[in-house]
Amino acid sequence: MSAPRTVYDAVLHAARDVTKLGCALDAEMLGTALLGSVYAVALDDRAEAVRDFVGRFLTATTDPDSPATTTIREVFAALVPDADGAAVVGHAPDAPVWAAQLGRVRPTGCWAYGDVYGDQTSYLVTFAYDDGSDGGPDHAVVALVDHNIGITKDVFVATSAGTLLDQVREICAGDELTWFRSEDPGRLRDEVGRHLRVTDELGDLPADGSLATDRALAAARISLLPAVTTPPLAEPAGPDGTDLVRDFLAAPEAVRFELPTGSTVTPDGASLDFCLGLVLDHAMTLPGGDPLRWSPAVAGLFLLDWVHRRAVLDLDDAAMMPRVVRAWSAYATRRRGLPEAAAQEIETAMEELIPEFARLYTTGERRSPATAAVAQLIAEGVDPSDSAAIDAWLEANRDE
């Protein structure tokens, strides 16, 4: 066989056996995998790239020359109904009988589950075809939302909805660090959709998972849920940063880890104030901006990455930081009422993270160019806040 002349020819070749599939779900799984290739290589708005591709494909195949072409057109139109030309793609008489069931599903249940820290939430929706004999088995869409980076990190379609739901229930029931609940369909659609729109704009997709291959089918299914109608409740304002620090310093956790008290003009007091400020500043960079939402994952982001890229710590600060984060971990866990198992898990994580924090501080390998430059100024006795001193240093080192 000669090589495909266009990308559309390549798609038609890959879908040449679509009419031999046994049900609509199998065809939709094939279609979403093919469109996943477009999604994966798109340079900017990936969802728009898929819509544009489907619209152009439908235009290029307006006069289908085989049942396979007719059928894959119907599959793409069902998966991306807002693509140009999708609305006018009808059911052809030479298509398989199951083609009439493409996209003809109804949601049968919505659930959510996640970790007690608030790092991630998975949303699970089950679906059934109007005609299961031609459409295919009940199936589930699962979307994983990562609250630390604010994206839908993965989606996948599972063909054994009941089995998957039972497994999730059982796992959550046996793990006190996870929760499980029924979810409002509108809220589920809104949460997954708005985080997925952020994912669509990423330059690099998360590694592993089924995000690219299952995205088109998962999004088509989620869009069948009702739009959210109840406005979100106004969240009570979190504690003021100053009040939170004051409460923390008076808390038993501060005493337990022997944090200094009194004036911030002492070296220890200044380092404590600086380290606490970094903890609060880091929280503001995360979705939600809640300093009390602390977990092994958040602590890892802070200690092993953010603090090295964004701050310059002197020796006193570096010595103070482990005491501060240990105390903050225990304090935040108690304030949020997390189970004892969570407190133990965070404490264990601290024992692993702090030595690596110390190593990274020593090597400076995670410093950004800006923090590395400031660190060099300080090491050479130049005050980074003194513009005249910086100008003099630059002049003295101009030829180096």
C-alpha positions in Angstrom: 0.0 0.0 0.0 1.3 3.5 -0.8 2.1 5.9 2.0 -0.8 8.2 3.1 -0.6 11.5 1.2 -2.2 13.7 3.9 -2.8 13.5 7.6 -6.5 12.8 6.8 -5.4 9.8 4.7 -3.4 8.6 7.6 -6.4 8.8 9.9 -8.6 6.9 7.4 -6.0 4.2 7.2 -5.8 3.9 10.9 -9.6 3.7 11.0 -10.0 1.3 8.1 -11.4 -1.5 10.2 -13.8 0.7 12.3 -16.9 -1.0 10.8 -15.7 -4.3 12.2 -15.9 -3.2 15.7 -18.7 -4.6 17.9 -20.3 -1.6 19.5 -20.4 2.2 19.6 -18.1 2.4 22.7 -15.3 0.5 20.9 -15.6 3.0 18.0 -15.6 6.0 20.4 -12.5 4.6 22.1 -10.8 4.3 18.7 -11.8 7.8 17.7 -10.6 9.4 21.0 -7.3 7.6 20.6 -6.9 9.0 17.1 -7.8 12.5 18.2 -5.4 12.1 21.1 -2.5 12.3 18.7 -3.7 15.7 17.6 -4.1 16.8 21.2 -0.7 15.6 22.3 1.3 17.5 19.6 -0.7 20.8 19.6 1.4 23.8 20.4 -1.1 26.0 22.2 -4.8 25.5 22.8 -5.1 21.8 22.5 -8.9 21.6 22.6 -9.2 24.1 19.9 -6.6 22.2 17.8 -8.7 19.1 18.0 -11.9 21.0 17.1 -10.1 22.6 14.1 -8.7 19.2 13.0 -12.2 17.5 13.2 -13.7 20.4 11.2 -11.1 20.2 8.5 -11.3 16.4 8.4 -15.1 16.6 7.9 -14.6 19.1 5.1 -11.9 16.9 3.5 -14.2 13.8 3.6 -17.5 15.4 2.5 -17.9 12.7 -0.1 -17.0 9.5 1.7 -15.9 6.7 -0.5 -16.3 3.8 1.9 -18.4 2.7 4.9 -15.3 3.1 7.1 -14.9 6.8 6.1 -18.6 7.4 6.7 -18.4 5.7 10.1 -15.3 7.5 11.4 -16.9 10.8 10.3 -19.9 10.0 12.6 -17.5 9.0 15.4 -15.6 12.3 15.2 -18.8 14.3 15.0 -20.1 12.6 18.1 -16.9 13.1 20.0 -16.5 16.8 19.0 -20.0 18.0 18.4 -18.9 21.7 18.4 -16.5 21.2 15.5 -17.4 22.9 12.2 -19.7 20.7 10.2 -20.3 18.2 13.0 -23.9 19.1 13.4 -24.8 18.2 9.8 -23.1 14.8 9.9 -26.0 12.3 9.7 -26.3 8.6 10.1 -25.5 6.9 6.8 -27.3 3.7 5.8 -24.0 1.9 5.1 -22.7 2.5 8.6 -22.8 -0.3 11.2 -26.1 -0.6 13.1 -24.3 0.5 16.3 -23.4 3.9 14.8 -26.9 5.1 15.7 -25.8 4.8 19.4 -22.7 7.0 19.1 -22.9 9.5 22.0 -26.4 8.3 23.0 -25.6 7.8 26.7 -27.0 9.1 30.0 -25.1 9.6 33.2 -26.1 7.2 36.0 -24.1 8.5 38.9 -21.5 11.0 40.0 -19.0 10.7 42.8 -15.8 12.3 44.1 -13.0 11.0 46.2 -9.6 12.3 47.3 -7.0 12.7 50.0 -7.7 14.4 53.4 -4.9 16.9 52.7 -6.7 18.4 49.7 -3.9 17.7 47.3 -6.0 15.9 44.7 -9.6 15.0 43.9 -10.8 12.4 41.5 -14.3 12.7 39.9 -16.0 9.6 38.7 -19.1 9.5 36.5 -20.8 6.4 35.2 -22.7 6.2 31.9 -25.1 3.8 30.2 -26.2 3.7 26.5 -29.8 4.1 25.5 -29.4 0.7 23.8 -26.7 -1.3 25.6 -26.7 -4.1 23.0 -25.5 -1.9 20.2 -24.0 0.9 22.3 -21.8 -1.1 24.6 -21.4 -1.7 28.3 -21.8 0.7 31.1 -18.6 2.7 31.5 -17.0 5.3 33.7 -15.1 8.5 33.2 -12.6 9.4 35.8 -10.9 12.8 36.0 -8.0 13.6 38.4 -7.8 17.2 39.5 -4.5 18.3 41.1 -5.1 21.2 43.5 -1.4 22.0 44.0 -0.9 22.9 40.4 -4.5 23.7 39.4 -5.0 21.3 36.5 -6.9 18.2 35.5 -3.9 16.0 35.6 -5.4 12.9 34.0 -8.6 11.5 32.6 -9.5 8.0 31.6 -12.4 5.9 30.4 -13.0 2.6 32.1 -15.3 0.0 30.5 -16.3 -1.8 33.8 -18.1 1.0 35.6 -19.6 -1.1 38.4 -16.3 -2.9 39.2 -14.4 0.3 39.2 -16.9 2.0 41.5 -16.9 -0.9 43.9 -13.1 -0.9 44.0 -12.9 2.8 44.7 -15.5 2.6 47.5 -13.6 -0.3 49.1 -10.2 1.4 48.9 -11.5 4.6 50.4 -13.4 2.8 53.2 -10.2 1.1 54.3 -8.0 4.2 54.2 -8.6 6.9 56.8 -6.5 9.3 54.7 -9.0 9.3 51.8 -12.7 10.2 51.5 -15.5 9.3 49.2 -18.9 11.0 48.5 -21.7 11.4 46.0 -21.1 14.6 44.0 -23.5 17.1 42.5 -23.4 16.7 38.6 -23.2 20.4 37.9 -20.4 21.0 40.4 -18.5 18.0 38.9 -18.8 19.3 35.4 -17.6 22.8 36.5 -14.6 21.5 38.5 -13.4 19.1 35.8 -14.1 21.5 33.0 -12.3 24.6 34.4 -9.3 22.7 35.4 -9.2 20.9 32.0 -9.2 24.2 30.3 -5.9 25.0 32.1 -4.5 21.7 31.1 -5.4 22.4 27.5 -3.1 25.4 27.5 0.0 23.6 29.0 3.1 23.5 26.9 4.0 20.1 28.2 1.4 17.6 29.3 1.7 15.6 32.5 3.7 12.4 31.9 2.0 9.0 31.9 -1.8 8.5 32.2 -4.4 8.6 29.5 -5.0 12.3 29.3 -4.3 12.7 25.6 -5.8 9.5 24.3 -9.0 9.7 26.4 -9.5 13.4 26.5 -12.0 13.8 23.6 -14.3 11.0 24.9 -14.1 12.1 28.5 -14.9 15.7 27.7 -17.8 14.7 25.5 -19.2 12.6 28.3 -18.7 15.3 31.0 -20.4 17.9 28.7 -23.6 15.8 29.0 -23.9 16.7 32.7 -26.1 19.7 33.6 -24.4 23.0 33.9 -23.8 24.2 37.4 -26.8 26.2 38.6 -26.1 26.9 42.2 -23.5 29.7 42.7 -20.6 28.7 44.9 -21.0 29.6 48.5 -18.9 32.4 49.7 -16.0 30.9 51.5 -15.4 32.4 55.0 -12.3 34.5 54.9 -9.2 32.7 56.1 -7.2 33.9 59.0 -5.3 37.1 58.5 -1.6 36.4 58.0 -0.6 38.4 61.0 -3.2 36.7 63.2 -2.2 33.3 61.9 1.4 33.9 62.7 0.5 35.2 66.2 -1.6 32.1 66.9 1.1 29.8 65.6 3.8 31.3 67.8 1.5 30.9 70.8 0.6 27.3 69.9 2.0 24.2 71.6 3.7 23.2 68.4 5.9 26.3 68.5 6.9 25.3 72.1 7.5 21.7 71.2 10.0 22.6 68.5 11.6 25.4 70.6 10.9 28.3 68.3 12.3 31.5 69.6 10.1 34.1 71.2 10.5 37.8 71.7 12.1 40.4 69.5 12.6 39.8 65.8 15.8 41.9 66.0 17.8 39.0 67.3 19.3 36.7 64.7 17.0 33.8 65.7 14.0 36.0 65.8 14.8 37.5 62.4 15.3 34.1 60.8 12.0 32.8 62.3 10.2 35.8 60.9 11.8 35.3 57.5 11.1 31.6 57.3 7.4 32.0 58.4 7.0 34.7 55.8 8.3 32.3 53.1 5.8 29.6 54.2 2.9 32.1 53.9 4.3 33.5 50.6 4.5 30.0 49.1 0.9 29.3 50.1 -0.2 32.3 48.1 1.3 30.8 44.9 -0.9 27.7 45.2 -4.6 27.5 44.1 -6.7 28.6 47.0 -3.8 30.3 48.8 -4.5 28.6 52.2 -1.4 28.3 54.4 -3.0 25.7 56.5 -3.5 23.3 53.5 -0.2 21.6 54.2 0.7 18.0 53.2 3.7 15.9 52.3 3.3 17.0 48.7 3.0 20.7 49.6 6.0 20.5 51.9 8.0 18.8 49.1 7.2 21.6 46.7 8.2 24.2 49.3 11.4 22.6 50.7 12.8 21.0 47.5 11.9 23.6 44.9 10.2 26.9 45.6 12.3 28.1 48.5 15.5 27.6 46.6 14.3 29.3 43.5 12.6 32.2 45.2 14.6 33.1 48.3 18.2 33.5 49.5 18.7 32.0 53.0 21.7 32.7 55.1 23.1 30.1 57.5 20.8 31.2 60.3 17.8 30.9 58.0 18.8 27.5 56.8 19.2 26.3 60.3 15.9 27.7 61.4 13.8 26.4 58.5 13.6 22.7 59.6 12.3 23.7 63.0 9.7 26.0 61.4 8.4 23.5 58.9 8.2 20.7 61.5 6.2 23.0 63.8 4.1 24.3 61.0 3.3 20.8 59.8 2.1 19.8 63.3 0.2 23.0 63.7 -1.6 22.9 60.4 -2.6 19.3 60.9 -4.1 20.0 64.2 -5.9 23.2 63.1 -7.5 21.3 60.2 -8.5 18.4 62.4 -6.8 15.8 60.3 -6.5 12.2 61.6 -3.5 11.0 63.6 -2.4 9.0 60.7 -2.0 12.2 58.6 0.0 13.8 61.4 2.3 10.7 61.4 2.6 10.7 57.7 3.6 14.3 57.5 6.1 13.9 60.3 7.7 11.0 58.5 7.8 13.0 55.3 9.6 15.8 57.1 12.3 13.4 58.2 12.9 12.6 54.5 12.5 16.1 53.1 14.7 18.1 55.5 18.0 16.3 54.8 17.3 16.8 51.0 16.5 20.5 51.7 19.8 20.8 53.5 21.7 19.2 50.6 20.1 21.4 48.0 20.8 24.5 50.2 24.5 23.4 50.3 24.9 22.7 46.6 22.7 25.6 45.4 21.7 23.4 42.4 18.0 24.5 42.5 18.7 28.2 42.7 17.3 30.4 40.0 19.8 32.7 38.2 18.3 35.6 40.2 18.7 34.0 43.6 22.1 32.7 42.7 23.2 36.3 41.9 21.8 37.7 45.1 23.5 34.9 47.0 26.8 35.8 45.4 26.3 39.5 46.4 25.7 38.5 50.0 28.6 36.2 50.1 30.9 39.0 48.9 29.5 41.4 51.5 27.3 43.5 49.2 23.9 44.6 50.5 21.3 43.6 47.8 19.2 46.6 48.9 22.0 49.1 48.4 21.8 50.1 44.7 25.1 52.1 44.9 26.9 49.1 46.4 25.5 46.9 43.6 26.6 49.4 40.9 30.1 49.5 42.4 30.3 45.7 42.5 29.1 45.5 38.9 31.8 48.0 37.9 34.5 46.1 39.7 33.5 42.8 38.1 32.7 44.1 34.7 35.8 42.5 33.0 35.6 39.2 34.8 
